[in-house]
Amino acid sequence: MPEPQTLGATQSENLKAGVWLIADMSLNIWAISIVKTLGGGYPSWQIVFLRALVGLLLLLPWVWRERQAFAKIKHWGLQILRIALSTVTLTASFFAVARLPLALFMTMNFTRPLVLIAMAAFVLGEKVPLVRWAAGAVGLIGILIALSPDNVPWSWGLLAVTITVFSGTAAIIVTRKLKGTPAVVMMAFYTAGLALLTALPASQTWVFIAPNHLPFLLAVGVFSQCAQFCFLQAHWKGDAGFLGPLGYSSLIISGTVGFLVFNEVPTLNTIIGATIIVLATTLLSFQSKH
């Protein structure tokens, strides 16, 4: 596995990284599309557990090859906290995507950089520049427009996607504190932790899987694990400044899939809210370079 780059990437490397990132986004969209289609009929714990088992099987050859990386594992408390937060995030996201329009679900997930501002200030005690607070305020306007009662009626999916945003952002903070941990260790702990923490609730709420559904539910694990690999490849090979704006294309991809596959037409409020949120996160990205 290559190590993350510290110097600026070349144009060719950025283009290759862009291909990896598009692959990551596409694989994730396929995975959540399956969850959206079938997730309403199965407990979220069960789908996460299956995803984790498949991921572990895919990781085993890499774990065995890099087994020496597990000899000196540090920060066990942070590792466990990251696993717990990630389990909550993935379970809540699977629950939410089965109950919300795909474009809205993806829009809400783009608010994580904005939530990170508040967490950095109130949880980590960091001094946040005024321009970042301004970006957060702009993003909040976008959220209020996207989630206005006349646009989205109340559902448990809204609560679940809110939990996804906050727990996912907290997981990002913990992950940053684990910087330097080998990628194979991070991925193996993440996947094994998902399996362990969801095994009991999944067994208690298990729903018989229809034979014609099983290949698709197992594919969620394949797509998700491969997407994680593509994500790492993209960020190892390319510059964050190049990949950041490209990441917004997932809104276009999800909107297209929602329209073509689920007959979902994004509302004007969702489009306006998503545009404002993208502008706010772009402002954050631009300000962080100065």
C-alpha positions in Angstrom: 0.0 0.0 0.0 1.3 3.4 -0.9 1.7 6.0 1.8 -0.2 9.3 1.7 1.6 12.0 -0.2 3.0 15.0 1.5 3.9 17.0 -1.6 1.6 18.3 -4.2 0.3 15.8 -6.8 1.0 16.2 -10.5 -1.9 16.7 -13.0 -1.7 13.1 -14.0 -1.8 11.9 -10.3 -4.8 14.2 -9.6 -6.7 12.8 -12.6 -6.0 9.3 -11.5 -7.1 10.3 -8.0 -10.3 11.8 -9.5 -11.1 8.4 -11.1 -10.6 6.7 -7.8 -12.9 9.2 -6.1 -15.6 8.8 -8.7 -15.4 5.1 -8.3 -15.7 5.5 -4.5 -18.8 7.7 -4.9 -20.4 5.4 -7.5 -19.8 2.3 -5.3 -21.3 4.0 -2.3 -24.4 5.1 -4.3 -24.9 1.5 -5.4 -24.7 0.3 -1.9 -27.1 2.9 -0.4 -29.5 2.3 -3.4 -29.7 -1.3 -2.4 -30.3 -0.3 1.2 -32.9 2.2 0.1 -34.7 -0.5 -1.9 -34.6 -3.3 0.6 -33.7 -1.6 3.9 -37.2 -0.9 4.9 -37.9 -4.7 5.2 -34.8 -5.5 7.4 -33.5 -4.0 10.6 -30.6 -1.7 10.1 -28.5 -3.7 12.6 -28.9 -6.7 10.4 -27.7 -5.0 7.2 -24.7 -3.4 9.0 -23.8 -6.8 10.4 -23.9 -8.5 7.0 -21.9 -5.6 5.5 -19.3 -6.0 8.2 -19.0 -9.8 7.7 -18.5 -9.4 3.9 -16.0 -6.7 4.5 -14.0 -8.8 6.9 -13.8 -11.6 4.4 -12.5 -9.2 1.8 -9.9 -7.8 4.2 -8.5 -11.1 5.5 -5.8 -11.5 2.8 -4.6 -7.9 3.3 -4.7 -8.3 7.1 -2.6 -11.5 6.9 -0.1 -9.9 4.6 0.3 -6.8 6.8 -0.1 -8.7 10.1 3.0 -7.1 11.5 1.2 -3.7 11.6 -1.0 -5.1 14.4 2.0 -5.7 16.7 2.1 -2.2 18.2 -1.4 -0.8 18.4 -1.7 2.4 20.4 -4.6 4.5 21.7 -7.0 1.6 22.4 -9.5 4.0 23.9 -9.7 6.1 20.8 -9.9 3.0 18.6 -12.9 1.7 20.6 -14.5 5.2 20.5 -14.1 5.4 16.8 -15.6 2.0 16.3 -18.6 2.9 18.5 -19.2 6.2 16.7 -18.8 4.5 13.3 -21.3 1.8 14.2 -23.9 4.4 15.2 -23.2 6.4 12.1 -23.6 3.5 9.6 -26.6 2.0 11.4 -28.4 5.4 11.5 -27.5 6.1 7.9 -28.9 2.8 6.6 -32.1 3.5 8.6 -32.3 7.1 7.2 -31.6 6.3 3.5 -34.4 3.8 3.4 -36.9 6.5 4.5 -35.7 9.7 2.9 -35.3 11.0 -0.7 -31.8 10.1 -1.9 -30.9 13.7 -2.8 -31.9 15.0 0.6 -30.0 12.2 2.4 -26.8 13.1 0.5 -27.4 16.9 1.0 -27.5 16.4 4.8 -24.3 14.4 4.8 -22.5 17.4 3.2 -23.2 19.4 6.4 -20.5 17.5 8.3 -17.8 20.1 7.7 -20.2 22.7 9.1 -20.9 20.6 12.2 -17.2 20.1 12.6 -16.8 23.8 13.2 -19.1 23.7 16.2 -17.5 20.5 17.5 -14.0 22.0 17.1 -15.0 25.0 19.2 -17.1 23.4 21.9 -15.6 20.0 22.2 -11.9 20.5 21.3 -11.8 24.1 22.5 -10.2 25.3 19.2 -10.4 29.0 18.3 -12.6 29.2 15.2 -12.0 32.2 12.9 -15.0 34.4 12.3 -15.2 33.5 8.6 -15.7 29.9 9.5 -18.6 30.8 11.8 -20.0 32.9 8.9 -19.7 29.8 6.7 -21.5 27.8 9.3 -24.3 30.3 9.5 -24.7 30.2 5.7 -24.8 26.4 5.8 -27.4 26.5 8.6 -29.7 28.6 6.3 -29.3 25.9 3.6 -30.2 23.2 6.1 -33.3 25.1 7.2 -34.4 25.5 3.6 -33.8 21.9 2.8 -35.6 20.6 5.9 -38.5 23.1 5.9 -41.8 21.4 7.0 -43.4 22.2 3.6 -40.5 20.4 1.9 -39.9 17.4 4.1 -42.6 16.0 6.5 -41.4 14.8 9.9 -40.2 11.2 9.9 -37.8 9.1 12.0 -35.5 9.2 9.0 -34.9 12.9 9.7 -33.8 12.1 13.2 -31.6 9.2 11.9 -29.8 11.4 9.4 -29.2 14.0 12.0 -27.6 11.4 14.2 -25.6 10.3 11.2 -24.2 13.8 10.7 -23.2 14.3 14.4 -21.8 10.9 15.1 -20.1 10.8 11.7 -18.4 14.1 12.4 -17.3 13.0 15.9 -15.8 9.9 14.3 -13.8 12.1 11.9 -12.4 14.0 14.9 -11.4 10.8 16.6 -9.9 9.5 13.3 -7.8 12.6 13.0 -6.4 11.9 16.5 -5.3 8.4 15.2 -3.3 9.9 12.4 -0.3 7.7 11.7 -2.1 4.4 12.4 -1.6 2.0 9.4 -4.6 2.0 7.0 -4.9 -1.8 7.3 -5.3 -1.4 11.1 -7.9 1.3 10.8 -10.0 -0.6 8.2 -9.7 -3.9 10.1 -10.7 -2.4 13.4 -13.6 -0.5 11.8 -15.0 -3.6 10.0 -14.4 -6.0 12.9 -15.9 -3.5 15.3 -19.0 -3.1 13.2 -19.5 -6.9 13.3 -19.0 -7.2 17.0 -21.2 -4.3 18.1 -24.1 -5.2 15.8 -24.0 -9.0 16.3 -26.2 -9.0 19.4 -28.9 -6.5 18.3 -28.9 -8.1 14.8 -29.5 -11.5 16.3 -32.3 -10.2 18.5 -34.1 -8.5 15.6 -33.1 -10.9 12.8 -35.5 -11.1 9.9 -35.5 -14.1 7.5 -33.7 -13.0 4.3 -35.6 -13.8 1.1 -33.3 -15.9 -1.2 -33.6 -13.3 -4.0 -32.6 -10.5 -1.6 -29.5 -12.2 -0.2 -27.1 -11.5 -3.2 -28.0 -7.8 -3.1 -27.6 -7.5 0.7 -24.2 -9.2 0.5 -23.3 -6.8 -2.4 -23.8 -3.9 0.0 -20.7 -5.2 1.9 -18.7 -5.7 -1.3 -19.5 -2.2 -2.7 -18.9 -0.5 0.7 -15.6 -2.2 1.3 -14.4 -1.5 -2.2 -15.5 2.1 -1.9 -13.5 2.5 1.2 -10.4 1.2 -0.6 -11.1 3.6 -3.6 -11.5 6.5 -1.1 -8.1 5.8 0.4 -6.5 5.5 -3.0 -7.9 8.8 -4.1 -6.7 10.7 -1.1 -3.3 9.0 -1.2 -2.7 10.0 -4.8 -4.4 13.4 -5.2 -4.5 16.8 -3.6 -7.4 17.7 -1.2 -7.9 20.9 -3.1 -8.6 19.0 -6.3 -10.7 16.3 -4.7 -12.8 18.5 -2.6 -14.9 20.2 -5.3 -15.1 16.9 -7.2 -16.8 15.3 -4.2 -19.8 17.6 -4.8 -20.6 15.5 -7.9 -22.0 12.9 -5.6 -25.0 15.2 -5.3 -25.5 15.0 -9.0 -25.0 11.3 -9.1 -27.4 10.7 -6.2 -30.0 13.0 -7.7 -29.8 11.2 -11.0 -30.1 7.8 -9.4 -33.0 9.0 -7.3 -34.8 10.2 -10.4 -34.1 7.3 -12.7 -34.3 4.4 -10.2 -36.7 5.7 -7.5 -38.7 8.3 -9.4 -37.7 11.0 -7.0 -37.7 14.5 -8.3 -35.7 16.8 -6.0 -37.8 19.7 -4.8 -36.8 23.3 -5.3 -36.1 23.7 -1.6 -33.8 20.7 -1.7 -31.9 22.1 -4.7 -31.6 25.6 -3.1 -30.6 24.2 0.3 -28.0 21.9 -1.3 -26.6 24.8 -3.3 -26.2 27.0 -0.2 -24.6 24.1 1.7 -22.1 23.5 -1.1 -21.3 27.2 -1.2 -20.7 27.2 2.6 -18.4 24.2 2.6 -16.5 25.6 -0.4 -16.0 28.8 1.6 -14.6 26.7 4.4 -12.3 24.8 2.0 -11.0 28.1 0.5 -10.5 29.7 3.9 -8.5 26.7 5.3 -5.9 27.3 2.6 -5.1 30.8 3.8 
